[in-house]
Amino acid sequence: MASLGQMSDYEIRLIRIFKTVVECGGFTAAETTLGISRSAISQHMNDLEGRLGFSLCQRGRGGFSLTEEGKEIYQAGLTLLTALETFKSDVNALHQTIKGELNIGITDNLVTLPAMHVTNALAELSAPAHDVTLHIHMEPSDAVIRGVMDGHLHVGVVPAVNLPTSLETRHLYDEPSYLYCAAEHPLFSEPDDILDNANIAQHPAISPRYPLPAKAREAHDALCLRASASDREGAAFLILTGRFIGFLPEHVAAQWVAAGKMRALHASAQHYRIPFVLITRHDRRPNRVVDAFLSFIKNAE
């Protein structure tokens, strides 16, 4: 063997056999442990000695004993085999422990969604078994899209509206939205059976300044738009004045509905759903943290 750099699996197997022979105290005693015959053990030992270039042991009528070189090789073999086991253990640990960072951009007002796919996946990724630092960026959907495209965000959660083809999408959930008014609004006490679209359309409403799918945009365009909001929280502020009606996601309005401060209007007709997706770049580089997060998202669905 010219150098340790050329050591193959076969040489390692020979060293394991040699180790067993030494620890058993001879060829005969090692037969049972190794599960091979004495002659096969002898052949393996001769092969190892030939590859190393010196005798490792004395065997014969005088019994089994190591040469000085054999003692050195035995100790070196222990070091080698221990290092190999450590290497395997470390590699296996890498498969079980995820290390790194995750930068995720999320459109605001999603934390109250009943389907907690993202929350559950983040919980898995930040478990004590892993070493992942999470960075969450709450931004408008266009900022999240730009962040994923320019690479400073690994993943994003946005409405599936006007997305660039360079992004890969994974459907997360559909978010239902209804038309709401506050308790102080004149429509609040009107029963649903006398409300119709024509009556509703006479009251000042809120126009959203954020991306919406076509069906949602049509629902807003049918109203008497007299105010605007840059996000859903802004729309909630205006609705709570009692002066405007406006669409809100059901999960966002739920707290005010439960408190008797809001109600949905003509819910059977005044509603739409917005699909939300997880976005990544099509050409993203392999990343164990991102891959694990996507796997956890899939398991949470």
GUVOKOL-766705 format. One record per atom (N, C-alpha, C): x, y, z. Coordinates in steps of 0.05 Angstrom, whole numbers, padded with zeros to 5 digits, always signed. Example, Ala and Ser with C-alpha at 12.3 -4.5 7.8 and 13.67 -1.06 7.14 Angstrom:
+00264-00114+00156
+00246-00090+00156
+00264-00066+00156
+00257-00045+00142
+00273-00021+00143
+00258+00001+00157
This chain:
+00017-00024+00000
+00000+00000+00000
+00018+00025+00000
+00016+00041-00021
+00034+00063-00024
+00030+00084-00003
+00005+00090+00003
-00002+00111+00023
-00030+00107+00034
-00035+00119+00057
-00062+00117+00069
-00083+00129+00051
-00075+00148+00034
-00094+00160+00016
-00106+00141-00004
-00092+00118-00008
-00102+00098-00027
-00116+00075-00013
-00122+00078+00012
-00135+00057+00027
-00164+00053+00017
-00171+00028+00012
-00198+00021+00002
-00214+00008+00024
-00239+00002+00017
-00256-00012+00036
-00244-00040+00043
-00230-00052+00024
-00219-00078+00029
-00197-00077+00050
-00179-00056+00049
-00159-00053+00069
-00171-00048+00097
-00193-00033+00097
-00206-00027+00123
-00217-00053+00134
-00228-00070+00116
-00239-00096+00125
-00217-00113+00136
-00193-00113+00124
-00171-00128+00134
-00162-00119+00161
-00162-00093+00166
-00155-00082+00192
-00175-00090+00213
-00201-00091+00205
-00221-00100+00224
-00216-00129+00232
-00209-00145+00213
-00204-00173+00219
-00179-00175+00237
-00159-00160+00231
-00135-00160+00248
-00142-00152+00276
-00158-00131+00280
-00166-00122+00306
-00180-00145+00321
-00198-00158+00307
-00213-00180+00321
-00194-00203+00329
-00175-00210+00311
-00156-00231+00318
-00140-00223+00343
-00130-00199+00344
-00115-00190+00367
-00132-00191+00392
-00156-00182+00391
-00173-00181+00415
-00183-00209+00423
-00184-00227+00404
-00191-00255+00411
-00167-00271+00420
-00144-00262+00414
-00120-00275+00423
-00109-00296+00404
-00118-00296+00379
-00107-00315+00359
-00127-00321+00337
-00117-00336+00317
-00134-00343+00294
-00157-00361+00302
-00151-00382+00317
-00171-00402+00323
-00194-00390+00340
-00186-00374+00359
-00206-00362+00376
-00224-00341+00361
-00212-00330+00339
-00227-00310+00324
-00246-00322+00304
-00244-00348+00299
-00261-00361+00279
-00291-00356+00284
-00299-00361+00309
-00328-00359+00315
-00337-00330+00313
-00321-00311+00324
-00328-00283+00323
-00331-00273+00295
-00312-00280+00278
-00312-00270+00250
-00330-00286+00232
-00336-00310+00239
-00353-00327+00223
-00339-00338+00198
-00313-00339+00198
-00298-00350+00176
-00277-00370+00187
-00266-00387+00169
-00248-00408+00178
-00220-00397+00185
-00205-00413+00199
-00178-00405+00207
-00161-00400+00182
-00164-00417+00162
-00148-00414+00138
-00155-00388+00123
-00180-00380+00124
-00188-00355+00112
-00177-00331+00127
-00177-00334+00154
-00165-00313+00170
-00135-00310+00164
-00122-00333+00162
-00093-00333+00156
-00088-00320+00129
-00105-00325+00109
-00101-00314+00083
-00104-00283+00084
-00125-00274+00099
-00129-00245+00102
-00106-00231+00116
-00095-00245+00136
-00072-00234+00151
-00048-00232+00133
-00043-00253+00117
-00021-00252+00098
-00024-00229+00078
-00049-00226+00069
-00055-00204+00050
-00049-00177+00062
-00058-00173+00088
-00053-00147+00101
-00024-00142+00105
-00009-00163+00114
+00020-00160+00117
+00034-00153+00091
+00024-00166+00069
+00036-00160+00043
+00031-00131+00035
+00007-00121+00041
+00001-00094+00033
+00015-00073+00051
+00020-00080+00076
+00034-00061+00094
+00064-00063+00091
+00073-00087+00084
+00102-00089+00080
+00118-00100+00103
+00105-00110+00124
+00119-00122+00147
+00101-00141+00162
+00113-00159+00178
+00099-00179+00193
+00085-00166+00217
+00060-00175+00222
+00045-00164+00244
+00044-00182+00269
+00048-00208+00265
+00045-00226+00288
+00061-00251+00283
+00066-00264+00306
+00078-00291+00306
+00056-00311+00311
+00054-00332+00295
+00034-00352+00300
+00047-00379+00295
+00039-00398+00311
+00050-00425+00308
+00049-00439+00335
+00067-00459+00339
+00067-00475+00363
+00072-00458+00388
+00086-00436+00385
+00093-00419+00407
+00070-00401+00415
+00047-00402+00401
+00024-00386+00407
+00024-00360+00390
+00004-00344+00395
+00000-00319+00380
+00012-00296+00395
+00027-00279+00381
+00038-00255+00393
+00043-00234+00372
+00041-00209+00380
+00045-00188+00361
+00074-00180+00359
+00082-00173+00335
+00109-00161+00331
+00107-00132+00340
+00130-00119+00342
+00130-00091+00350
+00114-00074+00329
+00118-00081+00304
+00102-00067+00283
+00072-00073+00286
+00066-00099+00293
+00038-00107+00296
+00025-00091+00318
+00040-00086+00341
+00029-00070+00362
+00022-00042+00353
+00041-00031+00337
+00036-00003+00327
+00012-00003+00308
+00011-00023+00290
-00011-00023+00271
-00038-00028+00286
-00038-00044+00307
-00063-00048+00322
-00072-00021+00334
-00055-00006+00346
-00063+00020+00357
-00072+00039+00335
-00057+00040+00313
-00064+00057+00291
-00091+00049+00279
-00096+00022+00278
-00122+00012+00268
-00145+00021+00286
-00140+00020+00313
-00161+00029+00331
-00168+00059+00326
-00147+00075+00322
-00151+00103+00316
-00167+00107+00290
-00160+00091+00270
-00173+00093+00244
-00203+00085+00246
-00208+00062+00259
-00235+00052+00260
-00253+00070+00278
-00241+00082+00299
-00256+00101+00316
-00263+00126+00300
-00244+00135+00284
-00249+00159+00267
-00271+00154+00246
-00271+00130+00235
-00291+00123+00216
-00319+00122+00229
-00321+00111+00253
-00346+00111+00268
-00355+00139+00275
-00336+00156+00283
-00342+00184+00289
-00353+00198+00264
-00340+00193+00241
-00348+00205+00216
-00377+00196+00209
-00383+00171+00211
-00409+00161+00205
-00430+00173+00224
-00423+00175+00249
-00441+00187+00269
-00446+00216+00263
-00425+00231+00255
-00429+00259+00248
-00446+00263+00223
-00442+00245+00203
-00458+00247+00179
-00487+00241+00185
-00492+00221+00201
-00519+00214+00209
-00532+00237+00224
-00516+00250+00241
-00527+00273+00256
-00535+00296+00238
-00520+00299+00216
-00527+00320+00197
-00554+00316+00186
-00562+00291+00181
-00588+00285+00170
-00610+00290+00191
-00603+00289+00216
-00623+00293+00237
-00624+00322+00247
-00602+00336+00245
-00600+00364+00254
-00597+00383+00231
-00614+00403+00230
-00614+00422+00209
-00602+00448+00220
-00582+00459+00206
-00569+00483+00215
-00570+00505+00194
-00574+00530+00202
-00574+00552+00183
-00595+00573+00190
-00603+00588+00170
-00622+00609+00173
-00645+00606+00153
-00668+00616+00161
-00691+00618+00142
-00702+00646+00142
-00702+00659+00119
-00714+00685+00116
-00740+00682+00101
-00762+00688+00115
-00788+00684+00103
-00804+00710+00103
-00816+00717+00081
-00832+00740+00079
-00862+00732+00079
-00878+00746+00095
-00906+00738+00098
-00923+00764+00095
-00944+00762+00079
-00963+00784+00077
-00977+00787+00104
-00983+00811+00112
-00994+00816+00139
-01021+00804+00142
-01030+00802+00168
-01056+00792+00176
-01062+00764+00168
-01042+00746+00169
-01047+00718+00164
-01045+00701+00189
-01035+00713+00211
-01030+00697+00235
-01055+00684+00246
-01079+00697+00241
-01104+00686+00253
-01118+00666+00235
-01106+00659+00213
-01118+00638+00196
-01120+00612+00211
-01143+00599+00210
-01147+00573+00224
-01127+00552+00215
-01122+00551+00188
-01102+00532+00178
-01074+00543+00183
-01060+00531+00202
-01035+00542+00211
-01011+00527+00199
-01012+00523+00173
-00991+00507+00160
-00963+00520+00164
-00961+00546+00160
-00936+00560+00163
-00926+00560+00192
-00944+00565+00210
-00937+00565+00239
-00927+00538+00247
-00941+00517+00239
-00933+00490+00247
-00906+00482+00235
-00901+00490+00210
-00876+00484+00197
-00853+00499+00210
-00858+00524+00218
-00837+00539+00232
-00831+00527+00260
-00852+00516+00273
-00848+00503+00299
-00830+00478+00295
-00835+00463+00274
-00818+00440+00269
-00789+00448+00263
-00786+00469+00248
-00759+00477+00240
-00743+00489+00264
-00757+00500+00283
-00744+00512+00306
-00744+00494+00331
-00749+00468+00326
-00748+00449+00348
-00720+00447+00360
-00718+00439+00385
-00691+00437+00399
-00671+00420+00384
-00681+00400+00369
-00662+00383+00354
-00647+00397+00332
-00658+00420+00323
-00645+00435+00301
-00632+00460+00311
-00617+00472+00294
-00602+00497+00301
-00608+00517+00278
-00633+00527+00277
-00641+00544+00255
-00650+00571+00267
-00640+00593+00255
-00648+00620+00263
-00669+00629+00243
-00692+00637+00253
-00715+00646+00237
-00716+00676+00235
-00720+00687+00211
-00724+00715+00207
-00750+00719+00191
-00770+00731+00204
-00795+00735+00191
-00798+00764+00183
-00805+00769+00158
-00809+00796+00148
-00838+00800+00141
-00853+00816+00155
-00881+00822+00149
-00882+00846+00130
-00890+00841+00105
-00888+00861+00084
-00912+00858+00065
-00918+00879+00050
-00938+00876+00029
-00929+00855+00009
-00949+00844-00005
-00943+00821-00022
-00923+00828-00044
-00924+00852-00055
-00905+00859-00077
-00876+00860-00066
-00873+00869-00040
-00846+00869-00028
-00836+00841-00023
-00854+00823-00015
-00847+00795-00011
-00838+00783-00037
-00853+00788-00058
-00846+00777-00084
-00818+00786-00093
-00813+00813-00090
-00787+00823-00098
-00765+00811-00081
-00770+00807-00055
-00750+00795-00037
-00742+00767-00045
-00762+00751-00053
-00757+00724-00062
-00742+00724-00088
-00750+00742-00106
-00737+00743-00132
-00708+00752-00131
-00702+00771-00113
-00675+00781-00111
-00657+00765-00092
-00670+00746-00078
-00654+00727-00062
-00651+00733-00033
-00660+00756-00023
-00656+00762+00005
-00677+00749+00022
-00698+00738+00009
-00718+00721+00023
-00716+00693+00011
-00716+00673+00028
-00715+00645+00017
-00743+00637+00007
-00764+00644+00022
-00791+00636+00015
-00809+00659+00022
-00833+00659+00010
-00853+00679+00016
-00881+00667+00016
-00899+00681+00030
-00927+00673+00031
-00944+00697+00021
-00957+00694-00002
-00971+00716-00015
-00996+00706-00028
-01015+00725-00035
-01038+00717-00051
-01029+00708-00079
-01043+00690-00091
-01036+00680-00118
-01047+00700-00138
-01035+00724-00139
-01045+00745-00157
-01021+00757-00172
-01022+00756-00199
-01002+00769-00216
-00973+00760-00208
-00969+00734-00204
-00942+00725-00196
-00924+00721-00221
-00899+00729-00219
-00880+00724-00241
-00876+00695-00247
-00872+00688-00272
-00868+00660-00280
-00842+00649-00269
-00824+00666-00260
-00798+00656-00250
-00801+00645-00221
-00825+00646-00210
-00829+00636-00183
-00843+00609-00184
-00835+00592-00165
-00848+00566-00161
-00868+00570-00139
-00892+00560-00142
-00913+00564-00122
-00923+00537-00111
-00932+00538-00086
-00944+00515-00073
-00969+00525-00058
-00992+00515-00065
-01017+00524-00053
-01017+00518-00023
-01025+00538-00007
-01026+00534+00022
-01055+00532+00031
-01072+00552+00025
-01099+00552+00033
-01115+00574+00018
-01141+00572+00019
-01158+00593+00008
-01169+00609+00031
-01168+00635+00029
-01177+00653+00050
-01204+00665+00042
-01226+00658+00057
-01253+00669+00051
-01255+00697+00062
-01267+00715+00046
-01272+00743+00054
-01302+00749+00051
-01313+00765+00069
-01341+00774+00069
-01342+00804+00072
-01365+00814+00065
-01370+00843+00067
-01380+00849+00095
-01368+00868+00109
-01375+00874+00137
-01382+00904+00141
-01398+00907+00162
-01403+00934+00172
-01400+00934+00202
-01396+00957+00214
-01394+00959+00243
-01421+00962+00257
-01422+00959+00283
-01447+00960+00298
-01460+00987+00295
-01445+01008+00291
-01456+01035+00288
-01467+01041+00260
-01463+01023+00242
-01472+01027+00214
-01502+01022+00212
-01516+01037+00195
-01545+01033+00192
-01553+01005+00182
-01535+00991+00168
-01542+00965+00158
-01538+00943+00179
-01526+00950+00202
-01520+00929+00221
-01545+00915+00231
-01566+00929+00235
-01590+00918+00247
-01609+00907+00226
-01602+00910+00200
-01620+00901+00179
-01617+00870+00176
-01640+00856+00176
-01638+00827+00172
-01629+00820+00144
-01616+00797+00142
-01605+00789+00116
-01627+00785+00095
-01651+00777+00103
-01672+00771+00083
-01682+00796+00068
-01676+00820+00079
-01685+00844+00064
-01661+00859+00052
-01637+00849+00057
-01613+00861+00044
-01610+00849+00016
-01603+00866-00003
-01596+00857-00029
-01573+00873-00039
-01561+00865-00062
-01538+00878-00072
-01543+00908-00079
-01567+00913-00088
-01574+00941-00096
-01574+00959-00071
-01586+00949-00050
-01587+00964-00025
-01559+00969-00013
-01543+00948-00013
-01516+00949-00002
-01499+00969-00019
-01503+00969-00045
-01486+00985-00063
-01491+01016-00059
-01511+01024-00044
-01516+01052-00039
-01499+01063-00017
-01486+01046-00001
-01471+01056+00022
-01441+01058+00016
-01429+01079+00027
-01400+01083+00022
-01384+01059+00029
-01365+01051+00012
-01349+01027+00016
-01320+01033+00012
-01303+01013+00018
-01274+01016+00019
-01262+01002-00006
-01245+01016-00019
-01230+01005-00042
-01203+00996-00033
-01195+00971-00038
-01168+00962-00030
-01147+00971-00049
-01124+00979-00039
-01101+00986-00056
-01080+00964-00056
-01088+00940-00053
-01070+00917-00053
-01080+00897-00074
-01062+00879-00084
-01070+00861-00106
-01093+00842-00098
-01111+00838-00116
-01134+00820-00112
-01139+00804-00138
-01149+00780-00136
-01157+00765-00160
-01181+00779-00173
-01186+00772-00198
-01207+00785-00214
-01234+00784-00200
-01242+00761-00189
-01269+00759-00177
-01271+00777-00153
-01250+00779-00137
-01251+00797-00114
-01252+00826-00123
-01237+00833-00143
-01238+00860-00154
-01266+00868-00164
-01279+00849-00177
-01306+00853-00186
-01326+00859-00163
-01322+00844-00141
-01340+00848-00118
-01337+00876-00107
-01312+00886-00106
-01308+00913-00096
-01319+00934-00116
-01315+00930-00142
-01323+00949-00162
-01353+00953-00162
-01368+00933-00152
-01397+00935-00152
-01407+00952-00129
-01389+00961-00111
-01397+00977-00088
-01393+01007-00094
-01403+01024-00075
-01400+01053-00077
-01374+01061-00063
-01352+01060-00078
-01326+01064-00066
-01320+01093-00059
-01317+01099-00033
-01313+01126-00024
-01288+01129-00006
-01273+01108-00002
-01249+01109+00014
-01231+01086+00004
-01206+01087+00012
-01187+01066+00004
-01169+01058+00027
-01158+01034+00026
-01140+01024+00046
-01117+01009+00033
-01093+01012+00044
-01070+00999+00033
-01067+00970+00041
-01082+00962+00063
-01081+00935+00072
-01106+00928+00087
-01109+00903+00096
-01133+00894+00110
-01137+00908+00137
-01115+00914+00151
-01118+00928+00177
-01129+00956+00173
-01120+00969+00151
-01131+00995+00145
-01161+00994+00139
-01169+00973+00124
-01198+00969+00119
-01213+00965+00144
-01202+00950+00163
-01216+00945+00189
-01219+00971+00204
-01199+00988+00204
-01201+01015+00217
-01225+01030+00206
-01227+01031+00179
-01249+01046+00167
-01276+01034+00172
-01278+01008+00171
-01303+00995+00177
-01312+01001+00206
-01294+01001+00225
-01301+01005+00253
-01309+01034+00258
-01305+01052+00239
-01316+01079+00243
-01346+01080+00242
-01358+01059+00230
-01387+01058+00227
-01396+01074+00203
-01377+01085+00187
-01385+01101+00164
-01382+01086+00137
-01367+01063+00138
-01362+01049+00113
-01367+01019+00116
-01373+01007+00093
-01373+00978+00092
-01349+00969+00076
-01340+00944+00080
-01316+00935+00066
-01312+00905+00070
-01297+00894+00052
-01290+00866+00054
-01266+00861+00072
-01269+00840+00088
-01247+00831+00105
-01245+00801+00105
-01222+00789+00108
-01220+00760+00111
-01236+00752+00136
-01249+00729+00134
-01266+00720+00156
-01250+00718+00182
-01225+00708+00181
-01209+00704+00205
-01201+00731+00217
-01198+00752+00201
-01190+00778+00211
-01214+00791+00225
-01238+00788+00214
-01262+00800+00226
-01272+00785+00250
-01264+00760+00253
-01276+00743+00273
-01276+00755+00302
-01255+00768+00310
-01254+00779+00337
-01275+00800+00341
-01280+00817+00321
-01300+00838+00324
-01328+00827+00321
-01331+00807+00304
-01357+00794+00302
-01365+00781+00329
-01346+00767+00341
-01351+00754+00367
-01358+00774+00389
-01346+00798+00387
-01351+00819+00406
-01376+00836+00400
-01390+00829+00379
-01414+00844+00371
-01409+00871+00358
-01384+00875+00349
-01377+00901+00337
-01378+00901+00307
-01381+00878+00294
-01383+00876+00265
-01402+00854+00258
-01412+00855+00234
-01428+00832+00223
-01423+00831+00193
-01427+00807+00182
-01425+00803+00153
-01452+00811+00141
-01451+00822+00117
-01474+00831+00103
-01480+00813+00079
-01504+00802+00078
-01513+00786+00055
-01491+00766+00047
-01483+00750+00067
-01460+00733+00064
-01462+00713+00041
-01487+00705+00035
-01490+00685+00014
-01482+00696-00014
-01483+00722-00017
-01475+00734-00043
-01450+00750-00041
-01445+00764-00019
-01422+00782-00017
-01398+00768-00005
-01385+00753-00021
-01361+00738-00011
-01343+00730-00034
-01318+00724-00028
-01300+00713-00048
-01277+00699-00032
-01261+00684-00047
-01239+00670-00034
-01213+00678-00049
-01192+00681-00033
-01165+00687-00044
-01146+00664-00038
-01135+00652-00059
-01116+00630-00054
-01089+00642-00046
-01077+00631-00025
-01051+00639-00016
-01031+00616-00023
-01007+00625-00031
-00987+00605-00040
-00960+00611-00026
-00944+00590-00025
-00916+00593-00016
-00900+00596-00041
-00882+00616-00042
-00867+00621-00066
-00837+00617-00061
-00823+00606-00080
-00794+00604-00081
-00785+00609-00109
-00759+00614-00113
-00749+00618-00140
-00746+00590-00153
-00753+00590-00179
-00749+00565-00195
-00720+00556-00195
-00702+00576-00196
-00673+00570-00199
-00658+00572-00172
-00672+00569-00150
-00659+00571-00124
-00638+00549-00120
-00617+00556-00105
-00596+00537-00099
-00606+00517-00078
-00595+00493-00078
-00602+00473-00057
-00596+00485-00029
-00614+00482-00011
-00612+00493+00016
-00627+00474+00035
-00612+00461+00054
-00625+00442+00072
-00646+00454+00089
-00642+00479+00098
-00662+00492+00115
-00688+00496+00099
-00685+00507+00075
-00709+00512+00058
-00723+00486+00051
-00707+00466+00043
-00718+00440+00036
-00733+00428+00060
-00722+00431+00083
-00736+00420+00107
-00762+00435+00112
-00761+00462+00110
-00785+00478+00114
-00807+00469+00094
-00800+00466+00069
-00820+00457+00049
-00831+00430+00055
-00814+00412+00065
-00823+00386+00073
-00842+00387+00097
-00836+00405+00116
-00853+00408+00140
-00880+00420+00131
-00880+00439+00112
-00904+00450+00101
-00922+00428+00089
-00909+00411+00073
-00924+00389+00061
-00936+00371+00081
-00921+00365+00102
-00932+00347+00124
-00954+00360+00139
-00954+00387+00141
-00974+00402+00156
-01001+00404+00142
-01000+00399+00116
-01025+00402+00100
-01045+00381+00106
